[in-house]
Amino acid sequence: MQEAIIEPLFKNNILVFGLLALSLAVIFYTSSLKSWSKFYRIFPALLLCYMLPAVLNTTNIVSSSTPEYEQLYFVATRYLLPASLLLLCLGIDLKGLINLGWKPIVMFLSGTVGVVLGGPIALFLFSQIHPSTVAGAGNQEIWRGLTTLAGSWIGGGANQTAMLEIFGYDKTLYGGMILVDIVVANIWMAILLFLISKNTKINNWLKADESSIQNLVERVENYSLSVQKLPTLKDYMVMFGITFGGLAISYYFAELMANFLSSIPSFADPKSFFNSFTSSFLWLILFSTVIGVLVSTTKLRSLEGVGASKIGSLFIYILVAVIGMRMDIMQIFDNPFLILLGIVWMSIHVAILFLVAKLIKAPFFFIAVGSKANIGGAASAPVVAAAFNPSLAPVGALLAILGYIVGTVGALLSAIMMEWVTANFII
């Protein structure tokens, strides 16, 4: 007998969005009160902005499994995210961004290596301690399914689909891999948001040099103070026009570029390394970031003085809440051993990041953004970067674009190693 689907209490988009908005308002208001200071020392406000919607989803007050949620997620990622990037880039100091140096790239690549190696290592460990988890034959071999995780955790959805096509994993079982992807990635996101509140302690342990980051933040904040003024309706209308006019231009050229590349056979082939570049979302994020940076070189940069980064941050927090709704805490128990394999895999990724950061004395910011540029991509790397400081969001966006570039190659390397582990250690 088919199990009855229980409808969520609130399904309408307007009601769900209103509930998320009220949740954010309550969190920000209470976090400013002295009487709540002890609570927020244990549970950071940013973490609650992510976890409270997850609790609402888990308790079926709202649901991420409805078509209405997909519409809400589409608006948050395709409208609010690029708009926030444009606004946050508007006040950026380009020279300060360049002065961040080579460490962000090294940490991003370390995260990629962690994903590439983590898959085969986790597969080998489970072949020894719980063989039934990794059993399978033909197109149901687990390693084939795990390649889709490798694609998702380096390059995102486009690379995930490419791995599914290349290695032909049974599509009737593919839902289980998507579940592992969502659950494990969301658990790490929650942990990361909590650790951001311990940024200073972690940096002290890493003996990290934060000077380049602090200089960038200070330069942006000093500029913001120097142009700060009481905003007028004209200021907001100009900002509105620049933001959504820039978004429209980004959309136009993103679709143009994606359609053009899709017409080239070597790009259109789902099994091709170049297929990731046919993603209009990739180009949307890239063009939004570039337009924001270009605007920052003009007099329009002074819009930072009337709150451009604050409005950009508002959009980011809405996105955090919408992404948080994707997490159903109870799904952890649906396929515990396969999810545990994913957790082991993610732990290897994190361990390599911390090891490299310790060796090169990279700040925790580079760990967090380097990880999410791989695991979360353009939808969450800017969010995590902005959690440290809104002026740092462009770093997350630019590193996430690298994820699209190296995603297919990294996932293929991981797949080759996982196939070898299966052939040699799994009966």
C-alpha positions in Angstrom: 0.0 0.0 0.0 1.3 3.4 -1.0 2.0 5.7 2.0 -0.2 8.7 2.1 1.5 12.1 1.6 0.8 14.5 4.4 0.3 18.0 3.3 2.2 20.7 5.1 0.4 23.1 7.3 1.4 26.1 5.1 1.9 25.5 1.4 1.1 28.8 -0.3 4.3 30.7 -1.2 3.2 34.0 0.3 2.4 32.3 3.6 5.7 30.4 3.6 7.7 33.5 2.7 5.9 35.5 5.4 6.7 32.8 8.0 10.4 32.8 7.0 10.5 36.6 7.1 8.9 36.7 10.6 11.4 34.0 11.7 14.4 36.2 10.5 12.9 39.3 12.2 12.5 37.5 15.6 16.0 36.1 15.4 17.6 39.5 14.6 15.5 41.3 17.2 16.1 38.9 20.0 19.8 38.6 19.2 20.1 42.4 19.8 18.7 42.0 23.4 21.0 41.7 26.4 18.6 39.2 28.0 19.2 36.8 25.0 23.0 37.2 24.9 23.8 33.9 26.7 21.5 32.0 24.3 23.1 33.5 21.2 26.5 32.7 22.5 25.6 29.1 22.3 23.4 29.3 19.2 24.7 32.0 16.8 22.0 34.0 15.0 23.2 33.0 11.6 22.9 29.3 12.5 19.3 29.8 13.7 18.5 31.6 10.4 19.4 28.3 8.8 18.2 25.8 11.3 14.8 27.3 12.2 13.5 26.9 8.7 14.9 23.3 8.8 12.9 22.6 11.9 9.8 24.1 10.2 10.3 21.7 7.3 11.0 18.7 9.5 7.8 19.3 11.5 5.9 19.7 8.2 4.7 23.2 9.1 6.2 24.1 5.7 7.7 21.7 3.2 10.6 21.7 0.7 9.0 18.8 -1.3 6.2 21.0 -2.9 6.3 22.7 -6.3 5.6 26.0 -4.5 8.9 25.7 -2.6 10.8 25.1 -5.8 9.4 28.4 -7.1 10.5 30.1 -3.9 14.0 28.5 -4.2 14.2 29.6 -7.8 13.4 33.2 -6.9 15.9 33.2 -4.0 18.7 31.8 -6.1 18.0 33.3 -9.5 16.9 36.8 -8.4 17.9 37.6 -4.8 21.4 35.9 -5.0 22.7 37.7 -8.1 21.0 40.9 -6.9 22.8 40.6 -3.6 26.1 39.9 -5.3 25.8 43.0 -7.4 25.0 45.1 -4.4 27.7 43.6 -2.2 30.3 44.0 -5.0 29.2 47.6 -5.6 31.2 48.9 -2.6 34.1 46.5 -3.0 37.8 47.6 -3.0 39.2 45.8 -6.1 42.8 46.4 -5.0 42.0 44.9 -1.6 40.4 41.9 -3.3 43.5 41.2 -5.3 45.7 41.6 -2.3 44.1 38.5 -0.7 46.7 36.7 -2.6 47.2 33.0 -3.3 45.8 31.4 -0.2 42.1 31.5 -1.2 43.0 29.5 -4.4 45.1 27.0 -2.4 42.3 26.4 0.1 39.7 26.0 -2.7 41.9 23.4 -4.5 42.6 21.7 -1.1 38.8 21.3 -0.7 38.6 19.9 -4.2 41.4 17.3 -3.4 39.5 16.5 -0.2 36.4 15.6 -2.2 38.4 13.7 -4.9 40.2 11.5 -2.3 37.4 11.4 0.3 35.1 9.3 -2.0 37.5 6.3 -2.6 38.8 6.4 1.0 35.2 6.3 2.4 34.3 3.6 -0.1 37.3 1.5 1.0 36.5 1.9 4.7 32.9 0.8 4.3 34.0 -2.2 2.1 35.8 -3.4 5.3 33.4 -2.4 8.1 29.9 -2.6 6.4 30.2 -4.3 3.0 26.4 -4.4 2.4 26.3 -0.6 2.2 28.6 -0.6 -0.9 27.3 -3.8 -2.5 25.8 -3.7 -6.0 26.2 -5.0 -9.5 26.0 -3.7 -13.0 24.5 -0.2 -13.2 23.6 -0.5 -9.5 27.2 -0.5 -8.3 27.5 2.1 -5.5 30.6 3.7 -6.9 28.6 4.7 -9.9 26.2 6.5 -7.7 28.9 8.1 -5.6 30.4 9.7 -8.7 27.3 11.9 -8.8 28.1 13.1 -5.2 31.7 13.9 -6.4 30.2 15.9 -9.2 27.8 17.8 -7.0 30.4 18.4 -4.2 32.9 20.0 -6.6 31.0 21.6 -9.5 27.3 21.5 -8.6 24.2 20.2 -10.3 25.5 20.3 -13.9 28.5 18.2 -13.0 26.3 15.9 -10.9 24.1 15.2 -14.0 27.2 14.7 -16.1 28.5 12.0 -13.8 25.1 10.3 -13.9 25.2 10.2 -17.7 28.8 9.2 -17.9 28.7 6.2 -15.5 25.1 5.2 -16.1 24.0 4.7 -12.4 20.5 3.2 -12.1 18.2 6.2 -12.2 15.6 4.5 -9.9 18.3 4.5 -7.1 19.5 8.0 -7.9 17.1 9.6 -5.4 19.1 7.9 -2.6 22.3 9.7 -3.7 20.4 13.0 -3.9 19.3 12.4 -0.3 22.9 11.8 0.9 24.0 14.9 -1.0 21.3 17.1 0.6 21.6 15.7 4.2 25.4 15.6 4.4 25.9 19.0 2.7 23.3 20.6 5.0 24.8 19.1 8.2 28.2 20.5 7.2 26.6 23.9 6.4 25.0 24.0 9.9 28.4 23.1 11.5 30.1 25.7 9.4 27.7 28.5 10.4 28.2 27.6 14.0 32.0 27.6 13.7 31.9 31.1 12.1 31.0 32.4 15.6 34.3 30.8 16.8 36.3 32.4 14.1 38.8 34.2 16.4 39.6 31.1 18.4 40.0 28.9 15.3 42.4 31.5 13.8 44.4 31.6 17.0 44.8 27.8 16.8 45.7 28.0 13.1 48.2 30.9 13.9 46.6 32.4 10.8 47.5 35.8 9.3 44.2 37.7 8.8 45.8 41.0 7.8 44.8 40.9 4.1 41.1 40.1 5.0 41.0 42.7 7.8 42.6 45.3 5.4 39.9 44.6 2.8 37.1 44.8 5.3 38.5 48.0 6.9 39.0 49.7 3.5 35.4 48.9 2.5 34.0 50.0 5.9 36.0 53.2 5.9 34.8 54.0 2.4 31.2 53.3 3.5 31.6 55.7 6.4 33.1 58.4 4.2 30.1 58.4 1.8 27.4 57.7 4.4 24.4 60.0 4.3 20.7 60.0 5.0 19.2 58.1 2.1 16.5 59.7 0.0 13.8 58.1 -2.2 16.0 59.1 -5.2 18.9 57.1 -3.8 16.8 54.0 -3.3 15.3 54.3 -6.8 18.8 54.7 -8.4 20.0 51.7 -6.4 16.9 49.7 -7.4 17.5 50.5 -11.1 21.2 49.7 -11.0 20.5 46.4 -9.1 17.7 45.0 -11.2 18.8 46.6 -14.4 22.2 45.0 -13.9 20.4 41.7 -13.1 18.5 42.0 -16.4 21.7 42.5 -18.3 23.3 39.6 -16.5 20.3 37.4 -17.4 20.3 38.4 -21.0 24.0 37.7 -21.5 23.9 34.5 -19.4 21.1 33.0 -21.5 22.9 34.2 -24.7 26.2 32.6 -23.6 24.5 29.4 -22.4 22.5 29.0 -25.6 25.5 29.7 -27.8 27.7 27.1 -26.0 24.8 24.6 -26.0 24.8 24.8 -29.8 28.4 23.5 -29.9 28.5 19.7 -29.9 31.5 19.4 -27.6 29.8 21.6 -25.0 26.3 20.1 -25.4 27.4 16.5 -24.8 26.5 15.7 -21.1 29.6 13.6 -20.9 31.9 16.4 -21.9 34.2 18.3 -19.6 32.9 21.5 -21.2 29.2 20.8 -20.5 29.3 22.7 -17.2 29.8 25.9 -19.2 26.3 25.5 -20.7 24.8 26.3 -17.3 23.0 29.7 -17.5 23.3 29.9 -13.7 27.1 29.9 -13.9 27.1 32.8 -16.3 24.4 34.6 -14.3 26.6 34.6 -11.2 29.7 35.5 -13.2 28.1 38.5 -15.0 26.3 39.7 -11.8 29.7 39.8 -10.0 31.5 41.4 -12.9 28.8 44.1 -13.3 29.0 44.8 -9.5 32.8 45.1 -9.6 32.6 47.4 -12.7 30.0 49.7 -11.0 32.4 49.9 -8.0 34.9 51.7 -10.2 32.5 54.5 -11.0 30.9 57.3 -8.9 27.9 55.0 -8.4 30.1 53.2 -5.8 28.9 56.0 -3.4 25.5 54.1 -3.2 27.3 52.1 -0.5 26.8 55.2 1.7 23.0 54.7 1.5 23.0 51.1 2.5 23.8 49.0 -0.7 25.6 46.3 1.3 22.8 46.2 4.0 20.2 45.5 1.3 22.5 42.9 -0.2 22.9 41.3 3.2 19.1 41.2 3.6 18.8 39.3 0.3 21.5 36.9 1.5 19.7 36.1 4.8 16.5 35.4 2.9 18.5 33.0 0.8 19.9 31.4 4.0 16.4 30.8 5.3 15.1 29.4 2.0 18.2 27.0 1.7 17.6 26.0 5.3 14.2 24.8 4.4 15.8 22.1 2.1 16.9 20.2 5.2 14.7 17.6 6.8 16.5 16.5 10.0 14.6 13.2 10.1 16.0 12.1 6.7 19.3 11.3 8.5 17.6 8.0 9.6 16.3 7.1 6.1 19.5 5.3 4.9 21.8 5.7 7.9 24.8 3.8 6.6 24.9 5.4 3.2 24.6 8.8 4.9 27.3 7.8 7.4 29.5 7.0 4.4 28.8 10.5 3.1 29.7 12.0 6.5 33.0 10.1 6.5 33.7 11.5 3.0 32.8 15.0 4.1 35.0 14.6 7.2 38.0 13.8 5.0 37.3 16.9 2.9 37.2 19.0 6.1 40.3 17.3 7.6 42.4 18.1 4.5 41.2 21.7 4.5 42.2 22.2 8.2 45.6 20.4 7.6 46.5 22.6 4.7 45.3 25.7 6.5 47.5 24.8 9.5 50.5 24.3 7.3 50.1 27.6 5.4 48.5 29.5 8.3 45.4 30.4 6.3 42.5 32.0 8.2 39.3 30.1 8.8 37.5 32.3 6.3 39.5 30.7 3.5 38.6 27.2 4.9 34.9 28.0 5.0 34.7 29.7 1.6 37.1 27.2 0.0 34.8 24.4 1.2 31.5 25.9 0.2 32.9 27.0 -3.2 33.2 23.2 -3.7 30.3 21.7 -1.7 27.7 24.4 -2.1 28.8 26.3 -5.1 27.5 29.6 -6.2 24.3 29.2 -4.2 26.0 29.1 -0.8 29.7 30.2 -1.1 28.7 33.9 -1.2 26.4 33.3 1.8 29.1 31.9 3.9 31.6 34.6 2.8 29.0 37.3 3.7 28.5 35.7 7.1 32.0 36.9 8.0 31.5 40.3 6.5 29.2 41.5 3.6 32.2 43.0 1.8 33.7 39.5 1.4 30.8 38.0 -0.6 32.6 38.5 -4.0 35.4 36.1 -2.8 32.8 33.3 -2.4 31.2 34.0 -5.8 34.6 34.0 -7.6 35.8 30.8 -6.0 32.4 29.1 -6.7 33.0 29.8 -10.4 36.2 27.9 -10.2 34.2 25.0 -8.9 32.3 24.8 -12.2 35.6 24.8 -14.1 37.3 22.0 -12.2 34.2 20.0 -11.2 34.0 17.5 -14.0 37.8 16.8 -14.0 37.8 16.4 -10.3 34.8 14.1 -10.2 36.2 12.0 -13.0 39.5 11.5 -11.1 37.5 10.5 -8.0 35.3 8.1 -10.1 38.4 6.3 -11.5 39.7 5.7 -8.0 36.3 4.6 -6.7 36.0 2.1 -9.6 39.5 0.8 -8.7 38.5 0.3 -5.0 35.4 -1.5 -6.1 37.3 -3.8 -8.4 39.9 -4.7 -5.9 38.1 -4.7 -2.5 34.4 -5.2 -3.0 33.0 -8.6 -3.9 
